[in-house]
Amino acid sequence: MGKKPFGSRIEPKCEYCACGTRSADGKMVLCTKRGIMEPQGKCRKFAYDPLKRVPRRAPVLPQFSQEDFSLEDL
C-alpha cells in the first residue's frame, strides 16, 4: 500500500468523525453519540471518515517569464 494522505496518526476531531454532521450554520457538529459538539472537540467514539477531511489550499506558484527559461545567458 502507499503512504496515507493525512499521515498514519490522525488526531481525533469531531469535524471529520463518521458519527458527526456539520450543522446548518457550519459552526457546530451534530453527533449521533454525544449530541451537539464543537468541531475541534473529541470523544471516545471517534471514527475517522477521510471524506469529511478538507484538504489544505494549494500554495501560490511563482510567476515566471520567458527570460527565466532562456539559455542565451550561459
Secondary structure, 3 states (H helix, E strand, C coil): CCCCCCCCCCCCCHHHECCEEECCCCCCEEECCCEEECCCCCCCCCCECHHHCCCCCCCCCCCCCHHHHCCCCC
